């Protein structure tokens, strides 16, 4: 008998995708852009209609006043421009929409959405549940640890279990953070070993279980049977001091505290709240009604 399943949604990816895909001529009742909320709400509707989840949650990236990773590395994400003000407003509307349709939602001023998802996933596994991580971000594949866990790129329809993660990325889920420590992550402004990309990193991690193992056995890299292994050994040896910090930065936190014990039950539609947010966002009666029909 399959385990009860919870769907943990990496909200920011789907909000940003809607921001870029849907025209900004879509506006709310006050004439402000609402394209990101429109697209995000449609995504949520499609997911719930398909899966009819008993357990679900949306994790949001909030403004971080005490960032865990910036405390470790001040240059973390320093290459990113801040979100436009009009999009920040839509992020709040997206959270309000989650509330209206009964989806538990979480944010933190210290940790990222990835960490919220990781910490929820750990709690759920301890309770005997399986998790589906809904995201297009490969970093989150490191959370596919249970036999029935999955990572679901909703837009592409790509679903990976732990074996699928290994097949697609060349490493086990528990080695994803090690792979990113070796390669770095340009999106998050984390420098990697120069000249080491995903293919080379996966080859190294097929021999060595972790970056700690790599550091302890650097001199064995040149014995590996891939082109340029001697050069790669020299590069890793010259830059190995960065690896422990890189792994800290790329490892998703799974033990963050919540203000109260999370309840991930989908509670159904709050009709008054849905009408209020629908009026604010100028959603059509058809869109409003189809949500009511889900309940």
N, C-alpha and C positions, 0 to 999 in steps of 0.2 A: 504494500500500500504506500503510495507516495506521501512524502512529508507535506504538512501544510506549508504554503509558500507565501512569502512577502515580496512585494515589488518596491524597490528602493530607487527613487528617481533622482538623477543628477540634473536638477532643474535648469541650471544656468545654460547648459549646452542647448537646450530646447528653446529657451527664451532668446538667446543670441541668434540662433538659427532663424527663428520667426522674425526677429528684428531685421535680418538681412533679406529674407525671402519675401515677406509680405510688404506691400507698398505702404509708405507712410501717409498715404491719403486716407487710410483707415484711421478714424479718429473717434474719441469718446464724446460724451454729451457736451463737453466744454471746448471741443475743437482741438484737443491735444492728441498727439499720436497714440494709438492703442494697438498698433500692428503686432507688437511682441506679445501682448496679452492675448490677442485674438488667436495667434498661431499656437501659443502655449496651451490655451484652453481647448483648442481643437485636438492637439496632441493628447491631452489628458482624456478627452472624451473617447478618442479612438482606442486608447489603451484600455480604459475601463470597459468599453463595449466589447472588446475582444476577450479580455481575461476575466472580467467580473471578479476582481480580487477581493478576498476577505480582509487581507492585510496590505497596506500600502502607505508610503510616506514620500514626501518631497523634501529634499535637502537643498538649501539655498546658501550661496556665498553672500555673506553680510559684510558690512564695513567692519574691518578688524582693527580695534583700538589696541589690542595686545597680541599681535600675530605670533603664533608659536614658531613658524618657520622664519619670519624676519628676525626673531630673537636669536635664531641659530645663525642666520646668514642675511645681513641687512640688504644685500643686493637681490634677494629673492623677489622675482617678478618686477624688478625695478625698470625693466624694459617695456612695461605695459602702460599704455595711456589709460587714464581713468575713464570709466563709463560715462557717456553723455548724461547730463542731468535728466533729460526727458526719458532716457532708458531707466535710470534709477527709480523714477516715479512708477514706471511700468513694472519693475521688479516688485514693488510693494503691492501694486494691483494684483500681480500674479499670486502673491501670498494671500491676499484677501479673497481671491477667487478660490484658492485651495480650501480656505476656511468655509466658504459658502457651499462648496460641493462635498464637504465632509472629509477632505484628505488631510491627515496630520502633516504638519510642515515644521521644519526646524532650521535655525540659523545660529551662528555663534560669532562673538566678537574676537575669538581667539583661534578657532579652528575653521578649516574649510569644509565645503560640502562633502568632499571626498572622505574627510575624517568623520563627519557625521554619519555617512553611509557605512563606513568601516566599523564604527562603534555600534551602530544599530545592528549590523550584520552579525557581529560577534555575540551580542545579546541574544539575537534570535536563534543562532546555532546552539547556544547553551540551553535554549528552551526547546530544542528538538525540531527546529523549523529549517526549511530551505529558503534561500534568497535568490532573487533575480535582480541584478544590478542593471538598471536601465540607463545607458550612457553610450556615447561614441568615443569616450576617452579611454585609451588603452591602459592608462595608469591604474584604472579601477579593476582590470582583469586580475590583479594581485589578490583580490578578495574572493575569487572563485575557488574556495577551499573545500567546501563540502561536496560529497558525492553527487548531490542533486542541485548544487548551486549553478548559476548561469550568469553570463554577461550578455546583455541584449542591446545591440545597436538598432534601435527601433526604426529609424528612417531607412536603413538599408536591409532590415529584416535579417540581420546577421546575429545568430545566437551561438555562443560558445560555452561549452562546459570546460572542465579542467583539461581534458584531452584536446579539445579544440584550441584552447589557449596555447598549449604546447605546440600544436601543429602550425598555428598561424604565426607565433612569435619566436618559436624555437627554444623556449624556456618554459619551465613550469610556472604556474601562478605565483608560487612563493619565491620565485627568482626574478619577477618583473622589476622590483625595486633595485635589485642588484644590476640588472641590465641597464636600467636608467642611470644608475650611479656611474657605470662605465661610459655610457654614451653621452651623458648629460641630457638636458631638456631645454632646448632653445626657448620654448614657449614660456617656461618658468624662470628663464635666465640662470639655469644651473649649468656651469661648464663641465664638460666631460673630458675623457682622455683624448687628446687630439688624434685624429685618424682612426678612431674606434667607433664604428657604426653598429647598427643592430645585428647585422650578420656576423661580424667579428665577435661582438659581445656574446652572442648566443653560442658560438663555437667555444669560446673560453668557458662559459658557464655549463657547457655539457661535460667538461672535464673537472671543473672546480665548482663546488656547490654554492659558493657565495663570494662576495668581494673580500671577506675576511680570509677565505681559503685562497683566493687569488693573491692577496698581499703576502701570505705566508709561503707561497710557492711560485713567485714571479719567475724564477730562473727556469721553471719547467715549461713556460709558454713556448719557447723556441723549439722545443721537442715536438710540438704539435704539428700535425700534417696539414697545414694550410699555407697558402702562399703569403709570404711576408711575415711569418710568425716571429722571426728574429727581430724585425723592425718593431712589431707590435710589443714584444717583450721589453725592448728598450723604452718605448713610449710609456707603457704601463709603469715600469720601474721609475721613470723620471717624474711621474705625476701621481704615484700611488697615495701620497699624503692626502689628496682630495677625496679619496673614496669613502672613508668613514662618514664624513660630513654629508657627502652626496647621498649616501644611503639613508641617513637620517631624514634628509629633505624629501626623498622620493618614497619613503615608507609611509603608508597611510596609517594614521593613528586609529587604534581599535579599542581604546579604553577611556575615551573622554567621558566626563561627567555630564549628566543632564540635570536640569533644575528639579525635575520629577521623573519618575519612571515612565519611559515612553509607552504610549498606548497607540498601536499602529492599526487598530481596527478601522475599516472604512465605515463611517457612521451614517452614510447616506446624505441626502441633500437637505440643507437648511433653506427652506423655500423663501423665507423673508430675506435672508442674507443674499440668496441668489438673485432675487428680484432687485434688490438694492444695487448689487454690483452690475447686473445686466443693464439696468437703467443708466448707471454711471458710464459704462463702457459702450452704451448705445448698441447692445447686442440685439439682434432681431428676435421677434417672438418665436420664430422657428428654432433658433439656436437655444433660446431659453427653454422651450418645451422639450427639446430632445434630451436635455439633462434631466428634466423631471421624469421623463420616460425611462431613464436608466434606473431610477431608485426603486 
